[in-house]
Amino acid sequence: MENGRPEWPKSDGYDTECHTECPELQSNSAMRDDDNPTREDAIAEHPGTERPSKSQRKRDMTELQQLGVRLVACKPDQLARLDLPEVLRDAILAAQRIHAHEGRRRQFQYIGRLMRDADTEAIRKAYEAMFPRARSGRRRQK
């Protein structure tokens, strides 16, 4: 003990004697390239199931959020006719009570997030049946 401090053994910071029983810690051979599939490997295993691009996923999420905005514009009796999950219905009713711009924007994003987990095709079809002129945010082609 020097200066009242305990003397620690001099080492490189990794005590190899303590980890001799664990083969994974002895070397990096446990992590081979065979164990880490790449994107190309995943595509080769499942042909035709390539993920959509990030831009396409963003467009899909924006479309869900826009459907949620249209649902917020519905009256409560119209919402009751739609088969919505309870948490989504509560979020829509909460958005109807929010008047601050930023609060509404954040609530719309939350509704869009909830729409990802819901059966959006059934909701979209029911909405279009109630409002035949509304075509789920798609622009009319001339």
Summary of the structure (lengths in Angstrom):
residues: 142
radius of gyration: 27.7
end to end distance: 87.8
largest distance: 87.8
contacts: 279
relative contact order: 0.10
helix: 58%
strand: 1%
